[in-house]
Each structure stands twice: as structure tokens, then as C-alpha cells.
Amino acid sequence: MERRGMGREDYPGYKVVREELAATGSPPRATIAQVADHIEHVREAAGVDHIGIGSDFDGTVDLPVGLGDVSCYPALFAELLDRGWSEDDCARVAGGNVLRVMHDAEAFSRATN
């Protein structure tokens, strides 16, 4: 997008680029390493306690290479471990953070009712 002079907020332009790439028959696909790069960026911006990954793969065919479904998550966490992430931080991202938030929300709900 940036190489074409468009910003990330330019959705109409993004749609045109996606259609052009689809017409070539081989749109670029992200890698597990790039997904890990993104997760690390979020960690730098917000902290590890604010990262969670989901498993909703419906509605898209553009999935990262090697990350086609949740059965591939061990490869993603292996990538993070190889980059020096602790097992505790990986556990937070894998579900610990969402469980903590749900627990805190439930506790808040009980306290205010």
C-alpha cells in the first residue's frame, strides 16, 4: 500500500489492490515469523498482558503459511520461544490473558450487583 502511495486507512484503495493481487492468482501470504513480528510489536506497544490470539478462521482464505488453523499454534509458540519469550508469557498469550480478563469482569459484575 505504501509503495503505491496509499495509507493504511485507504480502504477503497486497499480493496483495489486486493482485487489486483487476486487476479494474479498468487496473492502474497504472511508467514509465522511475520505473525510473531506482529505479536512482538503489540507487546512493545501495550505489554504482554494485553495480547491474546483468537481462533476464528471463518470468512477468509488468506491465512498465514503454516498457520491454517489452531492445530498450527504450537509452531507459532515455538517461534516465540525461539525468540526468547518465556513459557509464562506464551501461556498468557495462548489464553491466560483472556481468562484473567474474564475472571476480573466476573468479579466486577458480582461486586456491582
LUMMI-469902 format. One record per residue (C-alpha): residue number from 1; x, y, z. Coordinates in nm, 2 decimals, decimal comma. Layout:
BEGIN
- NUM|X|Y|Z
...
// end
This chain:
BEGIN
- 1|0,00|0,00|0,00
- 2|0,27|0,25|0,10
- 3|0,47|0,17|-0,22
- 4|0,15|0,27|-0,41
- 5|0,13|0,60|-0,22
- 6|-0,17|0,49|-0,01
- 7|-0,21|0,50|0,36
- 8|-0,34|0,21|0,56
- 9|-0,67|0,39|0,62
- 10|-0,74|0,40|0,25
- 11|-0,99|0,11|0,24
- 12|-1,12|0,17|-0,12
- 13|-0,75|0,17|-0,24
- 14|-0,69|-0,14|-0,03
- 15|-0,98|-0,32|-0,20
- 16|-0,85|-0,23|-0,54
- 17|-0,50|-0,37|-0,45
- 18|-0,66|-0,69|-0,31
- 19|-0,86|-0,74|-0,63
- 20|-0,54|-0,68|-0,84
- 21|-0,35|-0,93|-0,63
- 22|-0,63|-1,19|-0,65
- 23|-0,63|-1,16|-1,03
- 24|-0,27|-1,26|-1,04
- 25|-0,37|-1,59|-0,88
- 26|-0,10|-1,57|-0,62
- 27|-0,15|-1,30|-0,35
- 28|0,13|-1,28|-0,10
- 29|0,08|-1,47|0,22
- 30|0,21|-1,39|0,56
- 31|0,45|-1,63|0,74
- 32|0,45|-1,75|1,10
- 33|0,76|-1,53|1,15
- 34|0,56|-1,22|1,04
- 35|0,28|-1,31|1,27
- 36|0,54|-1,33|1,55
- 37|0,67|-1,00|1,44
- 38|0,32|-0,85|1,48
- 39|0,28|-1,01|1,82
- 40|0,61|-0,87|1,93
- 41|0,51|-0,52|1,81
- 42|0,19|-0,54|2,02
- 43|0,40|-0,65|2,32
- 44|0,62|-0,35|2,27
- 45|0,33|-0,11|2,24
- 46|0,09|-0,25|2,50
- 47|0,27|-0,51|2,70
- 48|0,23|-0,89|2,71
- 49|-0,06|-0,88|2,95
- 50|-0,27|-0,72|2,67
- 51|-0,22|-0,98|2,39
- 52|-0,45|-1,26|2,31
- 53|-0,49|-1,47|2,00
- 54|-0,82|-1,59|1,86
- 55|-0,92|-1,89|1,66
- 56|-1,19|-1,75|1,43
- 57|-1,07|-1,86|1,09
- 58|-1,41|-1,83|0,92
- 59|-1,46|-1,59|0,64
- 60|-1,11|-1,58|0,49
- 61|-0,89|-1,79|0,28
- 62|-0,59|-1,56|0,33
- 63|-0,42|-1,73|0,62
- 64|-0,05|-1,72|0,70
- 65|0,16|-2,00|0,56
- 66|0,18|-2,27|0,83
- 67|-0,10|-2,12|1,04
- 68|-0,41|-2,26|0,87
- 69|-0,59|-2,35|1,19
- 70|-0,55|-2,38|1,57
- 71|-0,36|-2,70|1,53
- 72|-0,07|-2,49|1,40
- 73|-0,05|-2,28|1,71
- 74|0,24|-2,48|1,85
- 75|0,45|-2,37|1,56
- 76|0,37|-2,00|1,64
- 77|0,46|-2,05|2,01
- 78|0,78|-2,24|1,91
- 79|0,87|-1,93|1,70
- 80|0,81|-1,70|2,00
- 81|1,01|-1,93|2,23
- 82|1,29|-1,93|1,98
- 83|1,29|-1,55|2,00
- 84|1,35|-1,57|2,38
- 85|0,99|-1,55|2,50
- 86|0,93|-1,72|2,83
- 87|0,69|-2,01|2,86
- 88|0,49|-1,79|3,11
- 89|0,45|-1,51|2,85
- 90|0,35|-1,76|2,58
- 91|0,09|-1,91|2,82
- 92|-0,05|-1,56|2,88
- 93|-0,09|-1,51|2,50
- 94|-0,23|-1,86|2,45
- 95|-0,52|-1,80|2,68
- 96|-0,41|-1,68|3,02
- 97|-0,47|-1,32|2,95
- 98|-0,83|-1,38|2,83
- 99|-0,90|-1,60|3,13
- 100|-0,77|-1,33|3,36
- 101|-0,99|-1,06|3,19
- 102|-1,30|-1,28|3,21
- 103|-1,23|-1,36|3,58
- 104|-1,19|-0,99|3,65
- 105|-1,50|-0,90|3,46
- 106|-1,70|-1,16|3,65
- 107|-1,56|-1,04|3,98
- 108|-1,65|-0,68|3,89
- 109|-2,00|-0,79|3,79
- 110|-2,06|-0,97|4,12
- 111|-1,92|-0,67|4,32
- 112|-2,16|-0,42|4,15
- 113|-2,47|-0,64|4,17
// end
